[in-house]
């Protein structure tokens, strides 16, 4: 759509009373007959009337004024030809600027006039989530790291964006990808992991001085004076942990060295160190204490309390009391923990456990008891009769289930035998019959009292044949403890219906309807009848919801409030979705949905928009909107010729892309005027790009705001990304650059090139001695090209001081560069710096309109219609009134009729 540029209102063309809708057609016809038709006859009809249809285009092929005025397609084309000055062609009589403005103003006011009191929000099309929106929705709703859309085929684009409903089709192949993704996503979302147990060794080198001074020598932490050393330990879950200090002391005075064990700054206990220091190899006194740790990071500290010195003591070994700490072992938690579901499950179940308390121990979690035992790739091998042990804290009496995973190396005439012992009794004896260490599982249940117990895994029948060298050994891979078994654990059947409703409301981004609720609850009941647990049934429900239209497509708006002229406001849940997917490319968060549920979102839109823009999610509008409007996404694939431009290496393209992204993000978040895009005297650079641009004083890899005053750069058009994107691989392209400025920035694209025109001679352009400007002058001599190039080339040549990878230059092929030009409306400039001034001064409204059109297209997910022109006009008006502030433009888009309203009876 080419939006209106209101130069001369219709009322100024002919003295008329008020422009009421009911008599507009009559007045517009009077203006047409008296002012417009004579101009068309003078400048257009020679080639486009009375059967002469040059370019297959007739202007008098209508039976009456009404049908002629209703031919929007024709008038849109006429308008484009007028504002680009492509028509009338060269060597024809041309209208003056005033006459062109009269024609354009009549088209805007008479042809493309729509009653602002009866806004048409346009059609609504079912909009599938594109790949970015799909991944972000999975991320935000299910809290998983899976990004399944990377396996999906690329999304088609329309009107410059990949979120346009009409092109987001659903092919059989994509549906198959959705089915696969749903299984993988559901598996991640319903992950139920048993909390880890830790067994860490903290050496002296991992500690720091937290009070006073301690010193490390040869891997030993020495306390020479009252002091404290600390270390961080990460507890996988809250519970009891065994802390073992390996410590010794030198002697002095009449009492042993005393130490304090502290957790997070609080004393746990004090101990006497009675083992005398001998050397770095020990012996070490083991001080074992059970401490309570919360999940996450904790600080464990050891403090020396009673320093003493007796330099005159005749025994040199008793002259100084010091403490030597070899290491600290932390093991635990010693108790059973309820299985920790994924973040999504914790949300779904309100942090309710998803199963019975459990302890899962690998072989390496066991300590040596009796006999010969050693760690072995995740397990522990017992090479002689004996046992390994582990402390287990039982907090509830009852029956517990033990599952042992073990393997063996067989020898002799009987299999390897093992026993589980706890609380002073044998609870299970098993024969490991598999050969070659193949794993077997053994189960036993036992009643256990409350208390701290030692769990032992015994190897009871070691065997070794000296002659054949056959050796029987036992491998302990894993022990799992669950219980008490009489406690209800996990989700109960009666809870499933409410959980299905909660799941559907989240996945569909709106309250789930009664018919949907009944369908999905019946699906869960069927799964449970087939033997699934309640948790398993919910997982199947999630899989199904992930491939349902209610998830894959944006929700269907419902009319809210009064219906007037077939138009109503959309419901607030739909408004929440439109808002969040516009600014975040992601689903609405809990606050938006709560406001929608209370019917308070619409009245709080300005505050909510600012909140969303301030959130990290809002970087999506930089990546997704700016990435497509400015074509920054293409920087990932651009490839200048490496021989011609060896400087293009080492991530230079990435830095250029980041510069433009940081620039856009700054204008957005700081609510800068959108005119900054045209002529800002600042940008964002890291040291690499600053050096490339020849700008000093920038250090480091972090992008920082940098002044461009005194440089030839300013605004988005002189950034390396745009200059590189609009070039050929081996040279600049004034045509591409001019087209980019006209189409992406000003929203006035030049007409397509006529067929049969030979392309530029690339060999001559690269190796010849003439400049591109001289070569294109030859190209323009073709009459069919001249009109378009007169509009296009001045803007394109203005960029010529920047080469194909964005470096500033003053010569091309040893010829001084001529970047001057004259626009079709008469403004002249000597280079891009002067053109930027003209753009910001004379074409600010054209740029603002173009940006508004792009934002509205992106926000609605559809191309704009002629009936959207009043909305665009109002967005531009509000933006200008607010000194062109970017956030005011966004708010105007969000509060516009196409965004806020719907035709009653249509579905999205």
Secondary structure by P-SEA (a helix, b strand, c coil): ccccccccccccccccccccccaaaaaaaaaaacccaaaaaaccccccccccccccccccccccaaaaaaaaaaaaaaaaaaaaccccccccccccaaaaaaaaaaaaccccccccccccccccccccccaaaaaaaaaaaccccccccccccbbbbccccccccccccccaaaaaaaaaaaaaaaaaaaccccbbbbbbbbccccccccccbbbbcccbbbbcccbbbbbbbbbccccbbbbbbbbbbbbcccccbbbbbbcccccccccccccccccccccbbbbbbbbbbcccbbbbbbbbcbbbbccccccccccbbbbbbcbbbbbcccbbbcccccaaaaaaacccccccbbbbbccccccccccbbbbcccbbbbccccbbbbbbbbccccbbbbbbbbcccccccccbbbbbbcccccccccccccccccbbbbbbbbbbcccbbbbbbbbcbbbbcccccbbbbbbbcbbbbbccccccccccccaaaaaaaaaaaaaacccccaaaaaaaaaaaaaaaaacccaaaaaaaaaaaaaaccccccccccccccccccccccccaaaaaaaaaaacccccccaaaaaaaaacccccaaaaaaaaaaaccccccccccccccccccccccccccccccccccccaaaaaaaaaaaaaaaaaaaacccccccccccbbbbcaaaaaaaccccccccbbbbbbccccccccccccaaaaaaacccccccaaaaaaaaacccccccccccccccccccccccccccccaaaaaaaaacccccaaaaaaccccccccccccccccccccccccccccccccccccccccaaaaaaaaacccaaaaaaaaaaaaaaaaacccccccaaaaaaaaaaaaaaacccaaaaaaaaaaccccccccccccc
